């Protein structure tokens, strides 16, 4: 059994350094009380063209928020479709589904009720930074500064750009300082605003790296020989908006000239067969690809760092939900030149992940495993020469979707750590 003394002391030190955060702040999203009262999330599996046409027709006359896939254009037969429908239209939609013969399940009976549980914060007596809670951006921003200050030999913080609304975008370089450039793994979270479990994992990862350095042999070797470049929240503006105005906001908050609709999908805005498939040119759509490649300041900030930091050997993007480990390509069904290697890595990563809590993940090329889409960050990174490129879709498979309860933060992060550690160790042992 490893000596955990160093881990416990380091953990205590870090927690003391974060006392300034105190109890969880009041949530301004209270302004949206009642916004989703009576909304339901439905799951259906279209089996024929008649079913597909019904979904298309409904989406034109009713405001439907597609959760999986992310737009009506991506809906195909024999694959599940999850969408949120407003209370005023629930009865009409359910009646239409029954008349069409399209079977469905109700995943969430009342979206408002489930959402309010996330905002119903109670003081627990904890005086440190609570990694088992979702945090607003100002708390995360303060956390990045203080965990860096408390661990100067392991963490450095950089502002790599500014969002459309002027918020800082931060990168934490996590690794033992050696004075030389080490192989690096770039990991980002929060590219889509409503996927709150994603930033929660990036914070968990940094916390665990610090806590385990010096006592866990795997993490100690990784941090001695590699750097992790972690961006806890890419889409800062959208993340703030998901807390204050619209819990299910996905895009950035940039203005689109000539349109009253706001924002671009940052994961359709990279220069990877941009807007060729699985993306929209309509600024009002959730998968809007933007006016041009890297039109979003957030996307350009990430792309600039990766272009300049030539030691990056792996790229990992954390999303939710679906429980999948995906790798390129998304923009084509063509397999990558190192498909067999990526597939083996993904298989072993999800095997490691499932060993903790038994959670089952699918894995494979994104276009085949989930759906085709262009302009994604993982495809772009791969085409930049980063041969180990992965996207994780964390818990769950739809029972809660984007409203994953805080009680699932710990198990989600615990199991995902094992997958990331496996990939990082593989990358370290297979230099290129």
N, C-alpha and C positions, 0 to 999 in steps of 0.2 A: 504494500500500500504506500503511495507517495506521501511525503511529508507535506502536510497542508498548512503548516504554521505560517510560511511566507504568504500564502494565498489569503489566509484569514487576516493577517496584519495589513496586507495591501488593501483588502476589501474594506476593512475598518477605516483605513486612512482615506480612501476614496469617498466613503460615505460621509465622513466628517467634513471633507472638503466641499460637500454638496449640501450642507445643512442650510445654507442661505436660501435654498429654494422653498423650504417650509412646506406648508400644506398646499394642496392643489387649489389653483385659483378658480374663481367663479367663471363659469363658462358663458361666453357671450352669445353662443348659439341658442340660448334661451329665447332670443328674439324670434326664432323659427318655431316656437311652440305651436303645435297644431298643424304645421305645414304639411305633414304626411299622415294625418289622422285618417284611418280607414284605407290607406293605400295597401295594396297586397303585392307580394312577389310570387309570380306564377312560373311553373316549369312545365314545358311541353316538348314533345318530340314530333315534329312534322314528318309524316311518312310518305307524302306524295305532293304533286304540284298544286293540287287543290288546297292543301294545308299551307303551303308556302304562300300562295296567292292571298289567302285569308290574312296571314300575318302581315304581308306587305300592305294590304288594304287598310287594316287596322292601324298600322304605324303612320299612315298618311293622314288619318282623321282624328287620331287620339295621340296625345303626348305619352309615348311609352319610353321608359328609360331601360334600354337593353343593358343587362348586367353581363350576360355571357350568351352569345358573343356580343361584341360591343356596338353592333349596328345591324340593321335589317339586311343590308347587303351581304353580310357574312352568314346569314341563316341558311342552312342546307338541310336536306332530308336526313333523317336517322341520327341527328345529333341534337342534344338537349338545348333548349332555349330558355333562359331565365330573364324575365323582365318585370319591372315595377310598373304598375298601372294605378293611376289616381283613383281615389274613392268614387268620384263622380262617374267614372267609366267602368268600374269593376263589373257591375251587373251586366252591362251591355256586352263587354268582352267575354265574360264567362258564358253568357247565353249564345253568343256567336260561336265560341269554341265547341259548345255542345251540339249546336245545329250542324256544324261542319264535320263533326265526328272526330275532332282533335282532342284527344285525352290530355288532361293536365292535372298537376298537383299544386297545392298551395304551399309554398315554402315558408312564407312569412304572412301570418294572418293580418297583422296590423303593424305596419312599418313604424309608425310613430311610437307605439308602445315599446318596441324593441330598441329604437333609437334613443329614447329617453333614458333607458337603463344605462347607456354609455355616459350620459351627461349627469346622472344622478350620483354625484360624488359625495362621499361621506368621509369625514376625518377618521383616520384609522389609528392615529397615535404615532405613525411613522414619522421620523424627523429627517430622513434622508430622501434622496431621489428615488422614487419608486419605479423600478423598471417593469413592474407588472401593471402599470397604468398607461393609458394613452396620454400624450402630452401635447399641449399647444406649442406653437412655434417659438414664442418668446422663452418658454421654459427649455426647449431643445437648444436654442441658440445659447442661452446661459450655460447649459450643461456642456456644450462643446468647449466653451472657454474654461470652465472650472476643472473638467476632467483633464484638460491639457495642462493647466497650471499645476495640478496635483501629480502629474506623471511626466515631467519634462524629459526624462530619458527614454520614454517610450512613445510619446505622442507629440506631434506638432500640428498646429492648426493654421490653415491658409484660407483666405477669402479668394475664391477663384473667379468670382464674378458677381454681378448684381442682377436681380430679377427685374422683370418689366416694371414692377412697382417700387424698385429700389431696395429690396431686401438683400442682405448678404447671403451668398451661397458658399457654404463652408466645406472644406475637405480636411479630414483628419488623417495624417500619415501615422500609422500605428506600426511600430517596429523599433528594435533596439538601434540606437544611433551608433553608426560605425565609421562615419566620415567618408564612406564610399557609397555609390549608388548600387542598391541591391535589386534583384528581381522583385517585381511588384505585382500584386493582384488588385485590380480596381473593382470596387464594389459600391453600387449606388442603391439608394432607396428613395421612395416617395416621388417617383416620376409621375404617377397618377395620384391626384390629390386625395381621393376617397379611400385609398388602400392603406388605412392607418396601421395595420400590422407590419407593413413594410418599414417605416421609420422606427417602429418599436424594435424590430429585429436589428437594425444597424446599431442602435444604442446598446442593445443587449450584447452584440458581438464585441463592441469596443470594451464594454464593462468586463466581459469574460476574458478578453485578451489580457487586460491589466491584472485582473484577479488571479489568473492562472500562470502568469509569467513567473518563472523561477521555481515552480513546484509541479506543474504539469509538463511532462517531457515533450509532448507533441507541440503544445503552444509555445514553449520556450525555444525549441528548435526553429519553428516557423518565424517567430519574431526576431530571432538572432540572424537568420539567413535571408529573410524576406521582409518586405514592407506591404502593409495593406493600406490602400488609398480609399478611404471610406467617406462617401458623401451621404449624410443621414437623410437629407431632404433636398431633392433637386428642384421640384416644383413648389417652391416656398409660397408664392402668391396663392396658388390653387389650394395648398394645404391650409393656409390661414382661412381662405374662403369656405372651405369645408367645415371649419369650426364655427364660423361666425354667421354664415348666410345659408349655405346649401350643403348639407352633409354628403350629398352624392355628386358633388362637382368633381369632374375628372381632369379637365384641361388646364392650361395656363390661364392667365387673366389679361393677356394682351388684347388691345383693341384691333379690330379688323376693319380697315378703311372700306367704306361702301356698304357696311353691314351693321345691323344693330346687335348682332350676336358676338359674344366675347370668347376669346381663347382659342388655342390650338392644342391638339393632342401632341405632346412632346415626343411620344413614342411612335409617331408617324412623320416626324420632322427631320430625321437624320438622313444623310445622303446614302441611302441604301435602296436603290431602285425607287426613289422617292415618288410617292403617290401613284404608283403603277398598279397596285392591287391592294384590296382590303383597307383602303383609306378613302376619304371623301374630300372633294374640293368645295364643299358647301360649308361656310364658316359656322353655320348653326348646328352642324353635326358633331357628335362626340369624337369622331375619328377624323376631324378636319386636319389635313396635312400641313396647313400653313400656306402663306403666299409664295414661299420659296424655301429651298433647303436651308436649314439652320436659321430660319426667320426668328425663332425664339431665343432670347438672350440666355435662357437656362440651358438650352440645347447647345448653343455655341460655346458656353462656358465649359461644359463637359467635354465637348469635342476638341476644344483647344488644348485642354490639359492632356488628354490622351494622345493627341498628335505630338505634343512637345515632350512627354515623358516616355522616352523610348524603351525604358526597362520594363514596361507592363507586359506581362506574360499571360495573364488571364483576366477575363472580364466577367463579372457576375452582377446581374440586375435582379433586384428583389421586388416582386409584385404579389398581388392576390386577386382573385382566389381561384382555385381549381385543383390544387395539389398535383403539380406537374414540375418536372425538370426538363426544360426545353433547350435546344441548341439550334444553330443555323442549319438550314435557312428558313426564314419566314416568307420572304418575297418570291420564292420559287420552290417547286417540288424537287428540284435537282438536289442531290446529296452533295455534301462537302467532300473535298478530297480526303480528309481524315475522318470521315463519317464513322468508321468502325471504332476508332479510338474514342471519339466523343460519345458514341453510344455506350461503349463499355464504361467510360467514366460516369456517365449519367446513371447507368444501371447500378454501379457500385455506390454512387452517392445516395441514391434513394434507398438502397439496401441498408446503408449505414443509418440513414434517417429513420427508417421504419424500425430499427432495432431498439429504439428508445421507448416509444409509446405505441408501436404497431401501426402507425399511420401509413397508409398506402398511397404511393405516388405513381402517376404515369410518367413516362419519359420518352423522348424521341425528337426528331426534327420538328420544329414548330409548325410549319405549314401542314404537315401530315397529322401531327398529334392534336393540334388545337384548331387552327385555321390559317389561311394565308394572309399576310399583311406586309406591306412595304414601309420603309422609313424607320424601322426599329433600331434601337441602340445596339442590340447584340449582333445583328447582321452587319451593321456598320463597323463595329469593333473587329469582328472577324475579318472583314474585307480590308481592314487597316493592317492586317498581318498578325492579329492576336488570335492564335489558333485555338485557344481554350476559351470559348465564349458560351455563357449559359444564362438562362433566365429561369428563376424559380417563381412559380405561382404557389404561394403558401396556402395554409388552411383558409376555408374549408372547401367542401365541394358544393355548397349552395344552401345548406340549412340556415346559415346566418349570412353568408356572402360577405358583403363589405361591412356588415355590422357584427363582426366576430367579437364575442364577449371578452372582456379583459381577463376573465378566468382562463382563457386559452392562450394568453400571451406567453406565459412561462413554458407550457409544453410545446408550443409552436417553436419558440426560440431554442429550447433545449435540443429538440430533434434536428432543427435546421443547422445548428452548430456542427453536428456530426457530419453532415453532408459537406459543409464548407471546409471543415478540417480535412476531409478526405480529398477534396479537389485540390486544396492548397498543398497538401503533402505530395500528391501526384505531380503537380506542376513543379515543385521543388526538385523532385527526383527525376524529372524528364526535361532538362534544360534544352533550350533551342535559341 
